[in-house]
Amino acid sequence: MTLEETEKRLKAVEDGLKEMEKSVQVLRDIEEIKLLQYRYVNALICAEWDDCTDCFAENAKVDVYLHGLYPLACRCPVSQDLHR
């Protein structure tokens, strides 16, 4: 095998490795989303409202039906009702 052939094979292996790394990252991202969804749904089922809000970004806003749009961090007025 010549040096040129070896370099081509090495390049192909490196390219394949980069594609595999991308695929692994996608799978990790998917798994992280699944875990977040699980935490969120579990918090909803258990009526753990603070745990629900922890599943969102700090600058998220929630649209509470008939009450309006609120930053999630401010604990909208209906959150007191949710705790009852």
N, C-alpha and C positions, 0 to 999 in steps of 0.2 A: 504494500500500500504506500502510495506516495504521500509526501507532506501535504500536497494540495487536497488529496482525497481525505486525509485525516482531518484537515482544517474544516472541510465541508461537513464531515460527519459530526465534528465537535460543534459546529454552528447549528446544525440540525438538532442536536441533543440540547444545546442551550435554549434554542427556540421552543422546543418541546417542554423544557423545564419551566420556562416563563409562562407558557399556556397552562401548565398544570398548577402553577402558583396562583394564577388568576382564578382558575376553577375552584381551588381550595378556598380562596378568599370569598368567592360567591357562596360556597356551601357554609362557611362560617357565618357570613352575613345572614343567610336564610335561617340558620339555627338560632342566631341571636334574636331575630325577629319573632320566631316561634316562641322562644322563651319569654319575650316581652309580652306577646299576646296572651300567653298562659298566665303570666303574673297579673295582667290587666283583667282578664275574664275572671280569674279566681278572686281578685279584690272586689269586683262587681258582685259576684255571687255571695261573698261573705260580708258585703256592705261595708268594706274597709275603704272609705272614701279618700282618706289621706294616701293610702297605698295606690289607689287608682290614679290620683294626680301625680304620684311619683313616676308613673309610666310615661309621662309627657315631658317635652322640653320645657325649660323654665319660662320661655317666652310664649308658650302656647296659650291659646284663647279657647274658651268653651262657649258654645252656643246653646244656652239653656232655653228649651222650648217655652215660649210665651214670656220669658224673663229677659232676654237679650243676650248680647255678646259680652263676655267678661274675660279679663286676663285670668288664667288658671291660678296664678299665685295669690290673687286677692281673695280667694274663697268667696265666690258669688253668694248673694243672699239666700239662694235656695239650699246652699250646702248645710245650713243649720237644720233645715227640714229633712235632709237626707240622713242626718245622724239620729233622728227620732225613730 
